[in-house]
């Protein structure tokens, strides 16, 4: 089955919208954790921090198109806020430090 250009664009746009919805959900989770002083696992914090570092490292290569700039900046801002809010709530000790 071959998709038309219009169908492909529609599917891409639905995927892009869902991606931004997931970022909003991640932000809401971080606000909830910070507000209730809930500690997050080291892996949750590590995920957000490594995603932020990756977005920062990839950013210079996305400056050639406006929407790539916007996408990169949104990711950097969101993951910066989430990392900060997770730190406010607190981060549990890494799992491997409990084994020793």
N, C-alpha and C positions, 0 to 999 in steps of 0.2 A: 504494500500500500504506500503510495507516494503522497506526501502532504504538500498542499499548495503553500505558496509563500505566505499567504494570509493566515492559514492554519498554523504554520510554523511560528509566525510572529505572535499569534494569540497564545500558543503554548509557552513560548519564551516569556511573554509578559505575565502570565499566570505564575510561572516559576519565580520571576523577579518579585512579584507582589508577595508570594509566600515567604521568600527570603527576608523581606523587610518585616513581615509579620513575626517571623521567628526572632529577629533582632529586638522587636518591641517586647516580645514575651521574655527574652533574656533580661532586658532592662527592668521589667516589672518584677522578675524574680530577685534581681539584685537590690531593688528598692525595698522589697519585702524583707529580705535578709538583713539589710542595714537597719531598717525601722524596728525590727524585732530583736536586734542584736543576736541573730542566729549565726553560728559559725558555719562556714561552708567547708566542704572537704578540700584537701590540698589538690585533688585532681580537678575539681571544678574551677578553682582559682588558677591552677596551672594551665587549663584549657584556655581561659580567657586571656591570660597573660601571653601565652605563646601565640595565640591568634593575633593579638595586638602587635607583638613584635614582628610576626610575619607580614601583617598588613603594612607596617611601617617600612619594612625592607622592600616590599613589592611596590610601594607607592611611586617611586621615581619612574618606574616603567609604565605607569598608567596615566601620565600627564598629557598624552597626545590627543585625547578626546575628552570632551566636556563631561559626558556621562561616566566615563571611567574615573575622572577626577572626583566627581560627586560620590560615586560608589565607594571609592577608596577613603574619602574623607568621612563619610557616614560610618563606615566600619571602624575607622580609627577612633572617632569620637565615641561611638557606642561602646566599644571594648575598653576604652580608657575609663569611661564612667562606670562600667560594670566592674572592672578590676578595682577601682577605688572603692566602690560600694561594698564589694566583697571584703576588702580590707577593713572597712568600718565595722562590718558585722563580725569579722574575725575569721581566721583560717585555722582549721585543725592541723595538728601535726601530721606530717606525711606518714603513710602506712608503714613504710620500711623502717622508720625510726623506732617503731614499737616492737619490731622483731628482735632487736639487739639486746 
